[in-house]
Amino acid sequence: MNNLLPLLPLLFLVGCASPLPRLQTAEKVDLARFMGPWYVIAHIPTFIETEAYNAIEDYTLRPDGSIDTVFTFNKGAFDGPPKRYNPRGFVTDTVNNSTWGMRFIWPFKAEYLITHLDAAYTRTVIGRNQRDYVWIMARTPEMPEADYSALVADLKAQGYDLSKLRKVPQRWPAKP
């Protein structure tokens, strides 16, 4: 339990009301295709990831329908100390599969909305109705600038404060 104490402020993410209209979520998410690693390209970070480098979210669908999540990053620098968190996702909208609860500490679940997902399952945006946190993610550690700019423009139109948006430094060895 002691290693979970830094996550207690996340409990406040669960029930906060928002005066903004509800976000639209992705029309249909094929959970099997969504699984696997996603590089965090940019975010409005939670307190645990304000200094994240090489951040990756990796999802695995469990037989019971829940989603094992492994969130890893280096803190403060590319060679900074590795951090790892293992929240569990629960699909709450089983028609579209785009609304989840993400549980860091039992029994609380934070809102997790897949608000954008391209047809190729190469780019996604995870948001919250409160517009307090957001994650732009891709299957590769880099995203074409035009794609990134379009996603950021969409976030602005949805009411996000872009002054809080942080690009996550990503640097990986080239593949042979």
N, C-alpha and C positions, 0 to 999 in steps of 0.2 A: 504493500500500500504506500510506503514512503516514496517509492519512485513514481507514484502517480500524483503526489501532492502538487507538482508544478502544473498539472493539467486541471486542477480544480476550477480556475477561472473559465475554462471551457464550458462548465456547467451553465454559465450565464448565457451561452449561445443557444440554449435549448428553447427558451420560451419568450424571448424578447419580441415585442410587437414592432411593426414597421408602419409608418404612415404612407409609404409608397405603395403603388399597385403591386400585386403579386407578379413575380417573374413568370414568363412563359418557359416551359421546359421542352426538351427535345420531344418530337412527336412520337418516336419509337426508338427504344434502345434494345438492341440484341445483346443481352448480357454476356453471352459467350464471346462475341466479337469485342466487347468493351474490356474484357479481362486482359491482364498482362500489364507491362510497364508503361507508364506515362511520365515523361519529363516535365517538370514544372518550369514553364518558360517565364511566367510572371505571376504575381499574386498581390493581393492586399493581405499581408500575412497575419497569422495569429501570433501571439507573443512567443511561441516556441520556435518560430521559423523566420524571425526578423533578420537573422544573419545566415540564412541557408545558402549553401553552394552545392551544386550538383544534386539538387532535390529530385527525387523520383517517388511516385506513388505506384505501387504494384498491387493489382487486384487478382484474387483467386476466388472463383465461385465454389462454394461448399455444397455438398449434397442436400443440406437442409435449406438451401436458397439464400443463406447469408453470405457475406462477402468478406473474406480475410483481406485485410489491407496491411501492407508494409510500406511505411513512409520513412525514407532514409535521406540523409543529407550530411554534409560536413558543415560544422558550425564555424562561421567567421572567416573561412578561407578554404581554398581547394584542398589544402592539406590539414585543415582543422579537424578537431575531434569528430568522429562519426557519431551520428545520432540516429536512433531507430525508434519508431512508434508503431504500435500494432492495433489501431482501432478496428472495429468490426462494423461492416455496413449491413443495413437491412432495407431491402426494397419495400417501400410503403405504397407505391403506386404500381401494382402488378399488371396494369393494362399497358402503360407506356414504359415502365421500368426506369423512369427518369427522376423519380423522387425517392430519396433514401433518407434514412436516419443513420448517422455515423456515431457509434458508441465508443467513447474513450474510457468512460468509467460507468460501470453498471449502477443504476438502470437508465441513466440519462443518454439521450440520443440528440446530437446536433443536426440541424437541417442541412441537407446536402442535395442540391438541385443540379441536374445536368441540363444547363440552359442552352448549350450549343454542342452539336456533334455533327461533324461533316460526314458525308455519305461514305467516305473511304475509311472512317474510323481512325483518322490520323491527327485530328485536332478536336479538342473539347474545351468547354468552359464549365466550371463548377461554381455555382453562386449560392447566395442566400437572399431571402426576401428582405432582410434588414440592410442589404448592400454594405455590410461591415467587412466581409471577407469575400475574396474571389480567387480562383485559380485558373490560369490559362495553361493548358497542357498539350503536349504533342508526343507522338511516338518516337520522335527523334529529338536530340538536344538543341536543335536549331529550327527556327521557323522562318519562312520567307517574310521579309519586311512587309510586303503588301498584305499577306494573310494576318500578320500580327496587328497591323494598323486597322484593318477592318474589324477585328475582334475588339480592339480597344475603342473604336468609334461606337460599336454596338454597346459596350459597357457604359460609355458616357450617355448614350441615349436612354439607357435603362436607369440612370440616376446614380451611378457609382461616382465616388470622389476619386478622380484619377490622380490627384496629388499623392494619394496613398499607394498607388500601384508601383510595385518594385519588380524590375527584371531580375530573374534569378540567374546568377552566373553559372554557366554550364561549360565545362571543359573536359573532354573525354579523349582518350587515345584514339587515333585513327584506326579504323578496321582495315586489315590487309585485303 
